Amino acid sequence: MFNAAPSAGKLAGRKEWIALCILCLPLMVVSMDVSVLFFAAPAIAADLQPTATEQLWIFDVYGFILAGLLLTMGAIGDRIGRRRLLMIGSIGFALCSLFAAYAHTPETLILARGILGIAGSTLMPSTLALVRTMFQDQTQRTKAMSIWSAVMASGVTVGPIIGGLLIDSFSWGAVFLINIPAMALLLLIAPFLLPESRSTVRNRIDMVSSILALAAILPVTYGVKTIAENGWTVIPAILLAAGLLVGVLFVRRQLAISNPLIDIRALKDRRTGGSILVNLIAMFTLMASALINTQFLQSVLGYSPFVASLWSVLPSIAVGAAAPLAAKLSLTLGRPRVMAGGFALSAIGFGILTQVRVDGFSPLLIMLVGAGLVAAGIVSVVTLVTDYVLGVTPADRAGAVGGLLETSSELGGAFGIALLGCVLAAIYRHTVTPHLPSGLSTDAAQAAEQTIAGAAAAAQHLPADTALQVIDASRDAFMTAMHVTCLVSGIILLLTTAATVVLLRDKRPAVNAAS
């Protein structure tokens, strides 16, 4: 997906910079779709009535498919042409968005999100490869890549705001329909502004590895989610074991073939493998924090989707100060120490989130402070990890490691929603069931036991006194689940703080990698 490039070249002109703006359209949309549904949870719960497991799949199947196919689609783009793949993917993304917008069952929405992930996986590597092709001068390429990275990161932040604004005025399907005009504009302009480019190296595309990767990730995720919700049963246990077995086969194949999908050998280097792990855990906890906080603002504090989305963006002020400060401190302290400090700061943030009480002192203020520290610490890590890993990676492996870093970001976010979301759902269900009022219908009780959004939807059809009891029980249960999940996240980050110091320490000078 990444190709080594010369340090100097022809200067890009106005056409290339305008083309970069056009390329930011699909990039923004793809990254937005990771988080755009966070504030749609209550509306989806009321309309489709998904179980807790189905709700988690709706959130994260997109990220899993996207992460699992990024490297494969990058290789396909190298073969058939990056612009061609971008346009094919744009058509697919628009059609899948239309399908998702009018889904009438949880299963249909999960399917639509999965197919959307396939289409999305064609867009991100294509945009990156085209940027690297258009900007041959090293200084201009660095600036263009910075813009590319900023747009990708901002999409995850902007997604909830756009989602909250649309859901306030329209149905939840509108969060998908906004993808269509962006893709249409890209299709109209791309043939005139974007150059076609292909790789001169005709490597074989290993589709078997792609299939094995997805066949490992999806059954393991399904098994973990189902076991967390319903306990140990035969089918989820079999799928979990089968997924782990396929994962072993995937690793063996990567070590055996000459052109692997993932360069497992690169991970044997403590600094490279440690960097990939650090990046994965950073995104793992960041996306889980976003999922928890959005539900707290909307379902516990009762804010509308748009108002809740605005409050959720406020911690980004801390993020804006953290990134340049982390870069400055890394010059004197070294990147590994600053990254470890970032994880420790995020762990403190999760510790503060465990102290949020609905009836305590200013729950909104405490949540914002905790969320701000979590985001500031994680962004400090993510800001430095790319430069660090490419700085310690030999030039001939820079492309493979860069692709691994992208994949670990997407996979980490998806796993964060899936696994920590399972912890949240399991604790909620275990806590809320004994406190629900007696006499509830089977449908109302099941909805209230699944998610706090489901409880709110069920309460709308109950007598006032009973509805109040259901809402109180669900809020108390959610707060307990939130505290436990934040505690688990904080412990993970503390362990990662120590691991970062150990894995990334190095007195040797960094290698100058190809950009």
C-alpha positions as CSV (number, residue, x, y, z in Angstrom):
1,M,0.0,0.0,0.0
2,F,2.9,2.3,0.7
3,N,5.7,2.6,-1.8
4,A,9.1,4.0,-1.2
5,A,9.5,7.4,-2.9
6,P,12.3,9.7,-3.9
7,S,13.2,12.5,-1.6
8,A,12.7,15.2,-4.2
9,G,10.7,15.6,-7.4
10,K,8.5,17.7,-9.5
11,L,6.6,20.4,-7.6
12,A,2.8,19.9,-7.5
13,G,0.6,22.7,-8.7
14,R,-2.9,24.0,-8.2
15,K,-4.4,21.0,-9.9
16,E,-2.8,18.6,-7.5
17,W,-3.9,20.6,-4.4
18,I,-7.5,20.8,-5.7
19,A,-7.3,17.1,-6.3
20,L,-6.2,16.6,-2.7
21,C,-9.3,18.4,-1.6
22,I,-11.4,16.1,-3.7
23,L,-9.7,13.0,-2.2
24,C,-10.5,14.2,1.2
25,L,-14.2,13.7,0.5
26,P,-14.2,9.8,0.5
27,L,-11.6,9.8,3.2
28,M,-13.8,11.9,5.5
29,V,-16.9,9.9,4.7
30,V,-15.1,6.5,5.4
31,S,-13.7,7.7,8.7
32,M,-17.0,9.3,9.7
33,D,-18.9,6.1,9.2
34,V,-16.9,4.5,12.0
35,S,-18.6,6.8,14.6
36,V,-21.6,8.3,12.9
37,L,-24.0,5.9,14.5
38,F,-23.0,6.5,18.1
39,F,-25.8,9.0,18.7
40,A,-28.2,7.0,16.6
41,A,-28.4,4.2,19.1
42,P,-31.6,5.3,20.8
43,A,-33.4,5.9,17.5
44,I,-32.2,2.6,16.1
45,A,-33.3,0.8,19.4
46,A,-36.7,2.3,19.2
47,D,-37.2,1.5,15.5
48,L,-35.4,-1.9,15.0
49,Q,-35.3,-3.2,18.6
50,P,-31.8,-4.9,18.3
51,T,-30.4,-7.0,21.1
52,A,-27.3,-5.9,22.9
53,T,-25.2,-8.2,20.6
54,E,-26.9,-7.0,17.5
55,Q,-26.3,-3.3,18.5
56,L,-22.6,-4.0,18.9
57,W,-22.5,-5.6,15.5
58,I,-24.2,-2.6,14.0
59,F,-21.5,-0.4,15.4
60,D,-18.4,-2.4,14.7
61,V,-18.9,-4.8,11.8
62,Y,-18.0,-1.9,9.5
63,G,-14.7,-1.4,11.2
64,F,-13.8,-5.1,11.2
65,I,-14.5,-5.6,7.5
66,L,-12.7,-2.3,6.7
67,A,-9.6,-3.3,8.7
68,G,-9.6,-6.9,7.4
69,L,-9.5,-5.8,3.7
70,L,-7.4,-2.6,3.7
71,L,-4.2,-4.3,2.7
72,T,-5.9,-6.5,0.1
73,M,-7.6,-3.6,-1.5
74,G,-4.3,-1.6,-1.5
75,A,-2.8,-4.5,-3.5
76,I,-5.7,-4.6,-5.9
77,G,-5.4,-0.9,-6.4
78,D,-1.7,-1.3,-7.2
79,R,-2.7,-3.9,-9.8
80,I,-5.8,-2.4,-11.6
81,G,-5.2,1.3,-10.9
82,R,-5.8,3.4,-7.8
83,R,-8.2,5.8,-9.5
84,R,-10.2,3.0,-11.1
85,L,-10.6,1.2,-7.7
86,L,-11.5,4.5,-6.0
87,M,-14.4,5.1,-8.5
88,I,-15.6,1.5,-8.2
89,G,-15.5,1.8,-4.5
90,S,-17.4,5.1,-4.6
91,I,-20.2,3.6,-6.5
92,G,-20.4,0.7,-4.1
93,F,-20.2,2.9,-1.1
94,A,-23.2,5.1,-2.4
95,L,-25.3,2.0,-3.1
96,C,-24.5,0.4,0.2
97,S,-25.3,3.6,2.0
98,L,-28.8,3.6,0.4
99,F,-29.3,0.0,1.4
100,A,-28.3,0.8,5.0
101,A,-30.5,3.9,5.2
102,Y,-33.7,1.9,4.5
103,A,-32.8,-1.3,6.5
104,H,-35.9,-2.5,8.4
105,T,-34.4,-5.2,10.7
106,P,-31.2,-5.4,12.8
107,E,-29.9,-8.2,10.6
108,T,-30.4,-6.2,7.4
109,L,-28.6,-3.2,8.9
110,I,-25.7,-5.4,10.1
111,L,-25.4,-6.8,6.5
112,A,-25.5,-3.4,5.0
113,R,-22.8,-2.1,7.4
114,G,-20.6,-5.1,6.5
115,I,-20.9,-4.5,2.8
116,L,-20.3,-0.8,3.4
117,G,-17.0,-1.9,5.1
118,I,-16.0,-3.7,1.9
119,A,-16.7,-0.6,-0.2
120,G,-14.9,1.6,2.3
121,S,-11.8,-0.6,2.3
122,T,-11.3,0.4,-1.4
123,L,-11.3,4.1,-0.7
124,M,-8.8,4.7,2.1
125,P,-5.7,2.9,0.5
126,S,-6.6,4.4,-3.0
127,T,-6.7,8.0,-1.6
128,L,-3.4,7.5,0.2
129,A,-1.6,6.0,-2.8
130,L,-2.9,8.7,-5.1
131,V,-1.6,11.4,-2.7
132,R,1.8,9.8,-2.7
133,T,1.7,9.7,-6.6
134,M,0.6,13.3,-7.1
135,F,3.1,14.9,-4.6
136,Q,6.6,13.9,-5.6
137,D,8.4,16.7,-3.8
138,Q,9.3,15.6,-0.3
139,T,8.2,18.8,1.5
140,Q,4.9,19.0,-0.4
141,R,4.3,15.3,0.2
142,T,4.8,15.7,3.9
143,K,2.3,18.6,4.0
144,A,-0.2,16.6,1.9
145,M,0.2,13.5,4.1
146,S,-0.4,15.7,7.2
147,I,-3.6,16.9,5.6
148,W,-4.6,13.4,4.7
149,S,-4.0,12.2,8.3
150,A,-5.8,15.2,9.8
151,V,-8.9,14.6,7.6
152,M,-8.9,10.9,8.5
153,A,-8.7,11.6,12.3
154,S,-11.2,14.5,12.1
155,G,-13.8,12.2,10.4
156,V,-14.2,10.2,13.6
157,T,-14.7,13.4,15.6
158,V,-17.1,15.0,13.0
159,G,-19.1,11.8,12.6
160,P,-21.1,12.1,15.9
161,I,-21.8,15.8,15.3
162,I,-23.1,15.2,11.8
163,G,-25.1,12.2,13.1
164,G,-26.5,14.2,16.0
165,L,-27.6,17.1,13.8
166,L,-29.3,14.8,11.3
167,I,-31.1,12.6,13.8
168,D,-32.5,15.7,15.5
169,S,-34.3,16.6,12.3
170,F,-34.6,13.3,10.3
171,S,-34.7,9.6,10.9
172,W,-31.5,7.7,11.7
173,G,-31.2,6.6,8.0
174,A,-30.2,10.1,7.1
175,V,-26.7,9.5,8.5
176,F,-26.1,7.1,5.6
177,L,-27.9,9.2,2.9
178,I,-25.4,12.0,3.3
179,N,-22.7,9.7,1.9
180,I,-24.4,9.6,-1.5
181,P,-23.9,13.3,-2.6
182,A,-20.2,13.1,-1.5
183,M,-19.6,10.0,-3.6
184,A,-21.5,11.5,-6.5
185,L,-19.3,14.6,-6.5
186,L,-16.2,12.5,-6.4
187,L,-17.4,10.4,-9.4
188,L,-18.1,13.6,-11.4
189,I,-14.7,15.3,-10.7
190,A,-12.2,12.4,-10.3
191,P,-11.8,11.6,-14.0
192,F,-10.7,15.1,-14.7
193,L,-8.4,15.8,-11.7
194,L,-7.0,12.5,-10.5
195,P,-4.2,10.8,-12.4
196,E,-4.3,7.0,-12.8
197,S,-1.5,5.2,-11.3
198,R,-0.4,1.5,-10.9
199,S,2.5,-0.2,-9.2
200,T,5.3,-1.3,-11.4
201,V,5.8,-4.4,-9.3
202,R,3.3,-7.1,-10.2
203,N,2.9,-8.9,-6.9
204,R,0.4,-11.7,-6.6
205,I,-2.7,-10.8,-4.6
206,D,-3.2,-13.4,-1.9
207,M,-7.0,-13.6,-1.6
208,V,-6.6,-16.7,0.6
209,S,-5.0,-14.7,3.3
210,S,-7.7,-12.1,3.2
211,I,-10.4,-14.8,3.5
212,L,-8.5,-16.4,6.4
213,A,-8.1,-13.0,8.2
214,L,-11.9,-12.3,8.1
215,A,-12.6,-16.0,8.9
216,A,-10.6,-15.6,12.1
217,I,-11.8,-12.1,13.2
218,L,-15.5,-12.5,12.7
219,P,-16.1,-15.9,14.4
220,V,-14.0,-14.9,17.4
221,T,-15.8,-11.6,17.8
222,Y,-19.2,-13.3,17.5
223,G,-18.2,-15.9,20.0
224,V,-17.0,-13.3,22.5
225,K,-20.1,-11.2,22.2
226,T,-22.5,-14.0,22.4
227,I,-20.8,-15.6,25.4
228,A,-20.7,-12.2,27.1
229,E,-24.5,-11.8,26.6
230,N,-25.7,-15.4,27.2
231,G,-22.9,-17.2,28.9
232,W,-21.1,-20.3,27.6
233,T,-23.1,-22.3,25.0
234,V,-22.0,-24.8,22.4
235,I,-22.3,-22.8,19.2
236,P,-20.5,-19.6,20.3
237,A,-17.7,-21.7,21.9
238,I,-17.2,-23.7,18.7
239,L,-17.1,-20.6,16.6
240,L,-14.6,-19.0,19.1
241,A,-12.4,-22.1,18.9
242,A,-12.7,-22.2,15.1
243,G,-11.8,-18.5,14.7
244,L,-8.7,-19.0,16.8
245,L,-7.7,-22.0,14.8
246,V,-8.1,-20.1,11.5
247,G,-6.0,-17.3,13.1
248,V,-3.2,-19.8,13.6
249,L,-3.5,-20.9,10.0
250,F,-3.4,-17.3,8.9
251,V,-0.2,-16.7,10.7
252,R,1.4,-19.9,9.4
253,R,0.5,-18.9,5.8
254,Q,2.0,-15.4,6.3
255,L,5.3,-17.0,7.4
256,A,5.3,-19.5,4.5
257,I,4.5,-17.4,1.4
258,S,6.9,-15.0,-0.3
259,N,4.4,-12.1,-0.7
260,P,2.4,-12.2,2.6
261,L,-0.6,-10.0,3.3
262,I,0.9,-9.0,6.7
263,D,4.7,-9.1,7.2
264,I,4.7,-11.1,10.4
265,R,8.5,-11.2,10.5
266,A,8.5,-7.4,10.8
267,L,6.6,-7.8,14.0
268,K,9.4,-9.9,15.5
269,D,11.4,-6.7,16.0
270,R,10.5,-5.5,19.5
271,R,10.2,-1.9,18.5
272,T,8.1,-2.5,15.4
273,G,5.8,-5.1,16.9
274,G,5.6,-3.0,20.1
275,S,4.6,0.1,18.1
276,I,1.8,-1.8,16.3
277,L,0.5,-3.1,19.6
278,V,0.7,0.3,21.2
279,N,-1.3,1.8,18.3
280,L,-3.9,-0.9,18.4
281,I,-4.5,-0.5,22.2
282,A,-4.6,3.3,21.8
283,M,-7.5,3.1,19.3
284,F,-9.0,0.2,21.3
285,T,-9.6,2.4,24.3
286,L,-10.3,5.6,22.5
287,M,-13.3,4.2,20.5
288,A,-14.6,2.4,23.6
289,S,-14.5,5.7,25.5
290,A,-16.4,7.4,22.7
291,L,-19.1,4.7,22.8
292,I,-19.5,5.0,26.5
293,N,-19.6,8.8,26.7
294,T,-22.1,9.2,23.9
295,Q,-24.6,6.8,25.6
296,F,-24.1,8.6,28.9
297,L,-24.8,12.0,27.4
298,Q,-27.9,10.9,25.6
299,S,-29.4,8.0,27.5
300,V,-28.5,9.0,31.1
301,L,-28.3,12.8,31.0
302,G,-31.1,13.0,28.5
303,Y,-29.6,15.4,25.9
304,S,-30.9,15.5,22.4
305,P,-28.6,13.9,19.8
306,F,-27.3,17.2,18.5
307,V,-26.7,18.8,22.0
308,A,-25.0,15.6,23.1
309,S,-22.8,15.6,20.1
310,L,-21.7,19.2,20.8
311,W,-20.8,18.3,24.4
312,S,-18.9,15.3,23.1
313,V,-16.6,17.5,21.0
314,L,-15.7,19.8,23.8
315,P,-12.8,17.5,25.0
316,S,-11.2,18.0,21.6
317,I,-9.9,21.3,23.1
318,A,-7.6,19.3,25.2
319,V,-6.6,17.2,22.2
320,G,-5.7,20.3,20.3
321,A,-3.2,21.3,22.9
322,A,-1.9,17.7,23.5
323,A,-0.6,16.9,20.0
324,P,1.9,19.8,19.6
325,L,2.9,19.5,23.3
326,A,3.6,15.8,22.8
327,A,5.7,16.5,19.7
328,K,7.7,19.1,21.6
329,L,8.3,17.0,24.6
330,S,9.4,14.1,22.5
331,L,12.4,16.1,21.3
332,T,13.9,16.1,24.8
333,L,12.3,13.1,26.5
334,G,12.1,10.7,23.5
335,R,9.0,9.4,21.9
336,P,8.6,6.2,24.0
337,R,8.6,8.1,27.3
338,V,6.0,10.6,26.0
339,M,3.8,7.8,24.6
340,A,4.0,6.1,28.0
341,G,3.0,9.4,29.7
342,G,0.1,9.7,27.3
343,F,-1.2,6.2,28.3
344,A,-0.8,7.1,31.9
345,L,-2.8,10.4,31.4
346,S,-5.5,8.4,29.7
347,A,-5.6,5.9,32.5
348,I,-6.1,8.9,34.9
349,G,-9.0,10.0,32.7
350,F,-10.7,6.7,32.9
351,G,-10.2,6.8,36.7
352,I,-12.0,10.1,36.8
353,L,-14.9,8.6,34.7
354,T,-15.4,5.9,37.3
355,Q,-16.3,8.7,39.7
356,V,-19.2,10.1,37.6
357,R,-22.5,10.0,39.6
358,V,-25.8,11.1,38.2
359,D,-26.9,12.5,41.6
360,G,-23.3,13.7,42.5
361,F,-21.4,16.8,41.8
362,S,-21.8,18.0,38.2
363,P,-21.7,14.7,36.3
364,L,-21.4,16.5,33.0
365,L,-18.3,18.4,34.1
366,I,-16.6,15.3,35.6
367,M,-17.4,13.4,32.4
368,L,-15.9,16.1,30.2
369,V,-12.7,16.3,32.3
370,G,-12.3,12.5,32.3
371,A,-13.0,12.2,28.5
372,G,-10.7,15.1,27.8
373,L,-7.8,13.5,29.6
374,V,-8.5,10.1,27.9
375,A,-8.6,11.8,24.4
376,A,-5.5,14.0,25.1
377,G,-3.4,11.1,26.2
378,I,-4.4,8.8,23.4
379,V,-3.9,11.4,20.7
380,S,-0.4,12.1,22.1
381,V,0.4,8.5,21.6
382,V,-1.1,8.3,18.1
383,T,0.6,11.5,17.1
384,L,4.0,10.1,17.8
385,V,3.7,6.4,17.0
386,T,3.7,6.7,13.2
387,D,7.0,8.8,13.2
388,Y,8.5,6.4,15.7
389,V,7.7,3.2,14.0
390,L,8.8,4.4,10.5
391,G,11.9,5.9,12.1
392,V,13.0,2.5,13.5
393,T,12.0,0.5,10.5
394,P,14.4,-0.2,7.6
395,A,13.5,1.5,4.4
396,D,12.7,-1.8,2.5
397,R,10.0,-2.6,5.1
398,A,8.5,0.9,5.5
399,G,5.6,0.2,3.2
400,A,4.6,-3.1,4.9
401,V,4.9,-1.6,8.4
402,G,2.9,1.5,7.3
403,G,0.1,-0.7,6.1
404,L,0.2,-2.6,9.3
405,L,-0.1,0.6,11.2
406,E,-3.2,1.6,9.3
407,T,-4.8,-1.8,9.8
408,S,-4.0,-1.8,13.5
409,S,-5.8,1.6,13.9
410,E,-9.0,0.3,12.3
411,L,-8.8,-3.1,14.0
412,G,-8.1,-1.6,17.4
413,G,-11.1,0.7,17.1
414,A,-13.4,-2.1,16.1
415,F,-12.1,-4.4,18.8
416,G,-12.6,-1.6,21.4
417,I,-16.2,-1.2,20.5
418,A,-16.7,-5.0,20.4
419,L,-14.9,-6.2,23.5
420,L,-15.3,-3.3,25.9
421,G,-18.8,-2.9,24.5
422,C,-19.3,-6.6,25.6
423,V,-18.2,-5.7,29.1
424,L,-20.5,-2.8,29.2
425,A,-23.5,-4.8,27.9
426,A,-22.8,-7.8,30.2
427,I,-22.5,-5.8,33.4
428,Y,-25.6,-3.7,32.4
429,R,-27.7,-6.8,31.8
430,H,-26.6,-8.5,35.0
431,T,-27.3,-5.4,37.1
432,V,-30.6,-4.2,35.6
433,T,-32.6,-7.5,35.5
434,P,-33.1,-7.8,39.3
435,H,-34.3,-4.2,39.6
436,L,-36.9,-4.0,36.9
437,P,-40.5,-3.7,38.2
438,S,-42.6,-6.8,38.3
439,G,-45.5,-7.3,35.8
440,L,-43.6,-6.1,32.7
441,S,-44.6,-7.7,29.5
442,T,-42.0,-10.1,28.0
443,D,-41.2,-7.7,25.2
444,A,-40.7,-4.7,27.5
445,A,-38.6,-6.7,29.9
446,Q,-36.3,-8.1,27.1
447,A,-35.9,-4.6,25.6
448,A,-35.0,-3.1,29.0
449,E,-32.5,-5.9,29.7
450,Q,-30.6,-5.5,26.4
451,T,-29.5,-1.8,26.4
452,I,-30.3,1.5,28.1
453,A,-31.6,2.8,24.8
454,G,-33.9,-0.2,24.6
455,A,-35.2,0.5,28.1
456,A,-36.0,4.1,27.1
457,A,-37.8,2.9,24.1
458,A,-39.9,0.4,26.1
459,A,-40.7,2.9,28.8
460,Q,-42.5,5.1,26.2
461,H,-45.3,2.4,26.1
462,L,-45.7,1.9,29.8
463,P,-47.7,3.7,32.5
464,A,-45.9,6.7,34.0
465,D,-45.0,5.1,37.4
466,T,-43.7,1.9,35.8
467,A,-41.9,3.8,33.1
468,L,-40.1,5.8,35.7
469,Q,-39.0,2.7,37.5
470,V,-37.7,1.1,34.3
471,I,-35.7,4.3,33.4
472,D,-34.2,4.6,36.9
473,A,-33.2,0.9,37.0
474,S,-31.6,1.2,33.5
475,R,-29.7,4.4,34.4
476,D,-28.4,2.9,37.6
477,A,-27.3,-0.3,35.8
478,F,-25.7,1.7,33.0
479,M,-23.7,3.7,35.5
480,T,-22.5,0.6,37.2
481,A,-21.5,-0.9,33.8
482,M,-19.8,2.3,32.8
483,H,-17.7,2.4,35.9
484,V,-16.6,-1.2,35.5
485,T,-15.8,-0.7,31.8
486,C,-13.8,2.4,32.6
487,L,-11.9,0.6,35.4
488,V,-11.0,-2.2,33.0
489,S,-9.9,0.3,30.4
490,G,-7.8,2.2,32.9
491,I,-6.1,-1.0,34.0
492,I,-5.3,-1.9,30.4
493,L,-3.8,1.5,29.9
494,L,-1.6,1.2,33.0
495,L,-0.3,-2.1,31.8
496,T,0.3,-0.6,28.4
497,T,2.2,2.3,30.0
498,A,4.7,-0.2,31.4
499,A,4.8,-2.2,28.2
500,T,5.5,0.9,26.1
501,V,8.6,1.7,28.2
502,V,9.9,-1.9,27.9
503,L,9.0,-2.6,24.2
504,L,10.0,0.7,22.7
505,R,13.2,1.5,24.6
506,D,16.2,1.7,22.4
507,K,19.6,3.5,22.7
508,R,20.4,2.8,19.0
509,P,19.8,5.7,16.6
510,A,16.6,5.5,14.5
511,V,16.8,4.3,10.9
512,N,15.9,6.7,8.2
513,A,12.8,5.1,6.6
514,A,11.3,5.9,3.3
515,S,8.5,8.2,3.7
